[in-house]
Amino acid sequence: MASNENTKNAEAEIVGEVVPELRVGKQVTTTKEKISAYFTIAAAAFGLISDGYQNNLMTMTNVVFKRLYTKGYTSSVSTRVSNALLVGAIIGQLFVGVLCDRMGRKVALVSTTLLIVLGATLGTVARGAHGSAKGLFWFLTFARGITGVGVGGEYPASSTSASEAANEQMLSKRGPVFIMVTNFVLSFGGPLASSVFLIVLSISGENHLPTVWRVCFGVGIVLPLTVLVFRLRMLTSKLYRKGAIKKRVPYQLVLKRYWRSLIGTCGAWFLYDFVTFPNGVFSGTIISSVIHNNDIKKTAEWQLLLSSIALPGVFIGALLCNPLGRRNTMILGFSGYLLFGEGCPLTCELTVPIMFSGLTIGLAYDRITKTIPLFVILCAAVA
């Protein structure tokens, strides 16, 4: 009888019968809680900008390494160093996702921030034994893996904290706010990384490329530090305090009730990541291969354009998600996926990857690469 009663209570909590505040989103009652909610939203935005920057940091770094280490930086080494962040991100999402629910958002956010700072620091000072290029790349693989754990953990921690804070303070505008402090800032990390690279390259010149890539890595240390103080002082959200299930989490019940939504959400994320991450990592290398003389500055300029074209779709999704609803916004995004080569954020946070343009590039690669603006625009459509 006791076990049946516990199961009923857990089920009631999930559907919002025991804790009606989870559905209604009551306003906070103290000034301290109000300020904390706003700072939590802002800190989530700045933290995810750091993630977007780290996701796109290797785009131009791959081009630089190819120039500096012509023989040593092979395709297998490039793939290993670049994918280290993605492997770490998967680990971080799984581990920090559980930590976020069991120990609270604050613990998870501070932990991920420190991991990103540690990984970025190691990457900045990376050096192989006796100046060995092979040792340098293994060092970078390790450093990028640590950074990836922090980046991956930042996704669930920042997204949930921003969603809960928005639910408390701006319930009617929660969807657009959530898009702007999650998907937009992640997408903005691409233009930011390209802009930082261009600035440092213009200052240092192409004769000091080792300085260029190390300074770009160093900027990745500063970005997460900007929000560390706020995260140390943030309050736990009301929704978490009242609704968190820290022990005996009914995972089977969750899967039973929400398996369709989970499959749809996971499928949309898979499509997004399947195209976006490889594009972010290797697009610079691809662009440099079609530019005459492999000019690094021109490659970075085209890369900046490529990464900037994706931003308008986020604004469109933010504007439409409330009037059209989440489901219709997703349908519109998939329509753009098929027809126009651009899409709106899916489920108010995802940008549709464009397979049609990718097919066009593949079938007419030799002709398209002769016109670099057309090539970049089609690549942007895929992104």
C-alpha distance (Angstrom), angle and dihedral (degrees) to the residues before:
residue distance angle dihedral
M1 . . .
A2 3.81 . .
S3 3.77 92.9 .
N4 3.80 91.5 49.6
E5 3.79 90.0 50.8
N6 3.81 91.4 51.1
T7 3.79 90.7 50.1
K8 3.81 91.3 51.2
N9 3.81 91.3 49.3
A10 3.79 91.6 49.5
E11 3.80 91.0 48.7
A12 3.79 91.1 48.5
E13 3.80 90.9 51.5
I14 3.79 91.4 51.7
V15 3.80 94.8 52.4
G16 3.80 92.2 41.2
E17 3.82 101.4 -109.3
V18 3.81 98.0 123.0
V19 3.81 95.5 37.2
P20 3.81 107.6 35.9
E21 3.83 89.8 172.2
L22 3.80 87.7 74.8
R23 3.78 89.7 67.0
V24 3.78 100.0 34.2
G25 3.81 99.4 43.8
K26 3.81 101.9 -142.4
Q27 3.77 119.0 -146.7
V28 3.79 117.3 -105.0
T29 3.77 114.4 -104.0
T30 3.82 105.1 -148.6
T31 3.78 131.8 62.1
K32 3.80 90.7 -128.5
E33 3.80 91.2 55.9
K34 3.82 91.2 47.7
I35 3.79 93.2 51.6
S36 3.80 90.9 44.6
A37 3.82 91.2 52.4
Y38 3.81 93.0 52.7
F39 3.80 92.7 45.4
T40 3.81 89.9 48.2
I41 3.82 90.1 56.4
A42 3.81 92.0 46.6
A43 3.81 92.3 45.7
A44 3.81 90.5 51.1
A45 3.81 89.2 54.0
F46 3.80 94.3 49.3
G47 3.79 91.5 43.6
L48 3.79 92.6 52.8
I49 3.82 90.9 47.3
S50 3.79 84.3 61.6
D51 3.81 89.2 51.9
G52 3.80 91.8 49.6
Y53 3.79 90.0 49.4
Q54 3.81 92.2 51.1
N55 3.82 91.4 46.8
N56 3.82 90.5 56.7
L57 3.80 99.7 33.8
M58 3.80 94.3 95.1
T59 3.82 92.6 52.5
M60 3.80 94.9 86.2
T61 3.80 94.5 19.9
N62 3.81 88.2 66.6
V63 3.81 89.0 55.2
V64 3.81 91.3 49.5
F65 3.81 93.6 47.9
K66 3.80 90.0 49.5
R67 3.80 88.4 56.0
L68 3.82 95.7 43.8
Y69 3.81 98.8 40.8
T70 3.79 104.8 31.1
K71 3.82 95.4 167.1
G72 3.81 101.3 26.3
Y73 3.80 99.2 49.0
T74 3.78 98.3 70.0
S75 3.80 125.3 170.1
S76 3.81 91.0 -98.2
V77 3.81 92.0 51.9
S78 3.82 90.7 46.5
T79 3.80 90.9 51.0
R80 3.81 92.3 47.8
V81 3.80 95.5 49.8
S82 3.82 93.1 42.8
N83 3.81 96.2 45.6
A84 3.80 93.8 47.6
L85 3.81 88.6 83.6
L86 3.82 91.9 51.3
V87 3.80 93.7 49.4
G88 3.80 90.0 48.5
A89 3.81 90.4 47.7
I90 3.80 91.8 56.7
I91 3.81 90.6 51.4
G92 3.80 91.0 46.2
Q93 3.80 93.9 50.2
L94 3.80 92.6 52.5
F95 3.79 97.5 42.3
V96 3.81 100.4 38.1
G97 3.81 91.4 41.1
V98 3.79 89.3 63.3
L99 3.81 91.8 40.2
C100 3.79 89.7 51.7
D101 3.82 91.8 58.6
R102 3.79 98.7 37.5
M103 3.82 102.1 42.6
G104 3.79 102.8 19.7
R105 3.79 140.9 -98.4
K106 3.80 95.1 -82.6
V107 3.80 95.2 57.3
A108 3.80 91.1 47.5
L109 3.80 94.6 47.2
V110 3.80 95.0 48.6
S111 3.82 91.0 46.4
T112 3.80 93.8 51.3
T113 3.82 92.0 46.7
L114 3.81 91.6 53.3
L115 3.80 91.7 47.2
I116 3.82 91.9 52.4
V117 3.81 90.8 48.5
L118 3.81 91.3 48.6
G119 3.81 93.9 47.8
A120 3.80 93.6 45.1
T121 3.81 91.1 49.0
L122 3.79 92.3 51.1
G123 3.79 90.3 48.0
T124 3.80 91.9 51.0
V125 3.82 94.1 52.8
A126 3.83 95.3 36.2
R127 3.79 114.5 143.2
G128 3.77 135.0 162.0
A129 3.80 122.4 -126.4
H130 3.82 109.9 -84.1
G131 3.82 88.7 -2.0
S132 3.80 93.1 -59.5
A133 3.82 113.5 169.8
K134 3.80 90.3 -153.3
G135 3.80 90.5 54.4
L136 3.81 90.5 47.7
F137 3.79 92.6 55.6
W138 3.81 93.4 47.5
F139 3.81 88.7 49.5
L140 3.80 89.6 50.9
T141 3.80 90.8 47.8
F142 3.81 89.9 55.7
A143 3.82 93.1 44.2
R144 3.79 93.6 47.8
G145 3.79 90.0 48.7
I146 3.81 91.1 56.5
T147 3.79 89.8 46.7
G148 3.80 88.8 50.4
V149 3.81 92.5 55.6
G150 3.80 88.4 55.1
V151 3.81 93.3 44.1
G152 3.80 92.7 48.4
G153 3.79 91.7 47.7
E154 3.79 90.6 49.3
Y155 3.82 91.5 64.0
P156 3.82 99.1 65.4
A157 3.79 94.8 31.5
S158 3.81 97.8 49.8
S159 3.81 95.1 37.4
T160 3.79 95.0 51.9
S161 3.80 94.4 43.1
A162 3.83 91.6 48.9
S163 3.80 91.9 46.8
E164 3.80 93.1 50.1
A165 3.80 93.2 45.8
A166 3.81 91.7 48.3
N167 3.80 89.1 48.5
E168 3.80 89.6 57.4
Q169 3.79 99.1 44.9
M170 3.82 109.3 24.9
L171 3.78 109.0 19.9
S172 3.81 96.1 160.9
K173 3.83 91.9 51.4
R174 3.79 97.1 37.0
G175 3.83 95.1 115.4
P176 3.84 98.4 52.1
V177 3.80 91.9 41.1
F178 3.78 91.2 50.2
I179 3.82 91.1 51.4
M180 3.78 93.5 50.1
V181 3.81 95.4 48.8
T182 3.82 95.1 43.6
N183 3.81 118.2 23.7
F184 3.80 96.8 26.1
V185 3.79 96.0 50.9
L186 3.81 91.4 44.4
S187 3.80 89.2 53.0
F188 3.80 90.5 44.3
G189 3.80 88.8 60.0
G190 3.82 89.0 76.0
P191 3.83 97.3 58.8
L192 3.81 89.1 39.4
A193 3.81 92.8 55.5
S194 3.82 91.6 47.2
S195 3.81 92.0 46.7
V196 3.80 93.1 50.0
F197 3.80 89.9 48.6
L198 3.82 92.4 50.6
I199 3.81 92.4 48.4
V200 3.81 93.7 48.8
L201 3.82 91.5 43.6
S202 3.83 91.5 51.0
I203 3.80 90.5 50.7
S204 3.80 98.1 43.0
G205 3.79 101.4 31.8
E206 3.78 129.0 -140.5
N207 3.80 91.1 -76.0
H208 3.83 90.2 70.0
L209 3.79 102.2 48.6
P210 3.86 94.2 143.6
T211 3.81 87.5 60.4
V212 3.80 90.9 48.1
W213 3.79 97.1 55.5
R214 3.82 94.1 41.7
V215 3.81 92.4 51.2
C216 3.82 89.7 49.2
F217 3.80 89.3 52.2
G218 3.81 89.2 47.6
V219 3.81 92.1 55.7
G220 3.81 85.5 59.9
I221 3.82 87.9 65.0
V222 3.80 94.1 55.4
L223 3.82 98.4 49.9
P224 3.85 98.3 64.4
L225 3.83 91.6 40.1
T226 3.82 89.3 62.9
V227 3.81 90.5 70.3
L228 3.80 101.4 34.4
V229 3.82 94.5 91.9
F230 3.81 92.6 50.7
R231 3.79 91.3 48.8
L232 3.79 92.0 51.2
R233 3.82 89.2 55.0
M234 3.81 99.7 39.2
L235 3.81 122.5 117.2
T236 3.78 124.6 -129.1
S237 3.80 110.4 -102.8
K238 3.79 121.7 -105.9
L239 3.79 91.7 -121.4
Y240 3.79 91.3 57.3
R241 3.80 94.2 44.9
K242 3.80 92.7 50.9
G243 3.79 102.4 34.0
A244 3.80 109.0 29.3
I245 3.81 116.4 121.8
K246 3.81 103.1 -155.9
K247 3.78 98.8 168.7
R248 3.79 133.6 42.7
V249 3.78 92.8 6.8
P250 3.84 107.8 -160.6
Y251 3.81 96.5 -129.1
Q252 3.80 92.5 160.9
L253 3.79 91.0 54.7
V254 3.81 91.0 48.9
L255 3.81 91.4 51.6
K256 3.80 90.9 46.1
R257 3.80 93.6 54.3
Y258 3.79 102.6 33.4
W259 3.81 107.1 27.1
R260 3.81 92.5 116.5
S261 3.81 93.1 52.2
L262 3.79 90.9 44.8
I263 3.81 92.8 51.9
G264 3.81 91.4 48.2
T265 3.80 93.3 47.9
C266 3.80 93.7 44.8
G267 3.80 91.1 46.8
A268 3.81 92.1 51.9
W269 3.80 91.5 48.2
F270 3.81 90.4 48.2
L271 3.82 92.1 54.1
Y272 3.79 90.7 47.0
D273 3.82 95.2 48.4
F274 3.81 93.5 40.9
V275 3.81 90.4 65.4
T276 3.80 105.5 21.5
F277 3.80 101.4 54.0
P278 3.83 98.3 47.5
N279 3.80 88.9 43.9
G280 3.79 91.3 51.4
V281 3.79 93.5 48.4
F282 3.80 102.6 41.2
S283 3.81 105.9 24.0
G284 3.81 91.7 93.3
T285 3.79 91.1 54.9
I286 3.80 91.1 48.2
I287 3.81 93.3 48.7
S288 3.81 92.4 47.8
S289 3.81 89.7 54.1
V290 3.83 91.6 61.3
I291 3.81 96.9 42.5
H292 3.77 116.8 91.9
N293 3.83 114.1 -107.4
N294 3.83 89.5 3.9
D295 3.80 90.3 -96.5
I296 3.81 106.3 -163.1
K297 3.81 96.8 -155.0
K298 3.79 93.2 50.2
T299 3.79 89.4 47.3
A300 3.81 90.2 53.5
E301 3.80 91.8 47.7
W302 3.80 92.4 52.3
Q303 3.80 89.0 44.7
L304 3.80 89.6 54.4
L305 3.81 90.0 53.6
L306 3.79 91.0 46.3
S307 3.81 93.7 52.9
S308 3.82 93.9 43.0
I309 3.81 96.0 55.7
A310 3.82 90.7 69.5
L311 3.83 94.1 61.1
P312 3.85 100.3 77.5
G313 3.81 91.0 60.4
V314 3.80 89.7 61.6
F315 3.81 92.0 54.7
I316 3.80 90.7 48.6
G317 3.79 91.0 52.0
A318 3.82 91.3 48.1
L319 3.80 91.3 51.9
L320 3.80 95.3 46.2
C321 3.81 104.2 38.5
N322 3.82 94.3 83.4
P323 3.84 100.0 39.7
L324 3.81 94.2 41.6
G325 3.79 99.3 28.5
R326 3.79 129.1 -125.6
R327 3.80 96.1 -79.0
N328 3.81 95.7 48.7
T329 3.80 90.9 46.1
M330 3.78 88.0 55.0
I331 3.82 91.1 49.5
L332 3.81 90.0 49.9
G333 3.78 89.3 50.7
F334 3.78 92.3 52.7
S335 3.81 89.1 47.9
G336 3.79 89.2 55.8
Y337 3.78 87.2 46.7
L338 3.78 89.8 61.5
L339 3.79 102.6 33.5
F340 3.76 115.4 26.2
G341 3.77 109.1 22.1
E342 3.78 92.7 -117.9
G343 3.77 132.4 84.9
C344 3.76 144.4 -169.2
P345 3.79 122.6 -119.5
L346 3.78 112.2 -75.3
T347 3.78 117.6 -125.7
C348 3.79 84.7 0.0
E349 3.78 92.8 -64.1
L350 3.79 112.4 54.3
T351 3.81 131.1 79.8
V352 3.78 114.3 -145.0
P353 3.81 115.6 -116.3
I354 3.78 113.4 -129.4
M355 3.79 115.2 -130.9
F356 3.81 94.9 170.4
S357 3.79 93.8 65.9
G358 3.79 90.1 44.1
L359 3.81 89.1 55.8
T360 3.81 89.9 50.1
I361 3.80 91.2 52.1
G362 3.79 91.5 48.8
L363 3.81 95.5 49.6
A364 3.80 96.9 43.7
Y365 3.81 101.3 27.8
D366 3.82 97.2 132.6
R367 3.78 93.4 51.8
I368 3.80 97.8 39.7
T369 3.81 94.6 50.6
K370 3.80 89.3 60.6
T371 3.83 87.6 67.2
I372 3.79 105.2 52.4
P373 3.87 97.9 -171.4
L374 3.81 90.4 53.8
F375 3.80 90.8 47.1
V376 3.82 92.7 50.5
I377 3.82 93.1 47.1
L378 3.81 92.1 51.0
C379 3.81 90.1 47.4
A380 3.80 88.3 50.4
A381 3.80 89.4 52.7
V382 3.81 88.7 55.0
A383 3.80 88.8 51.6
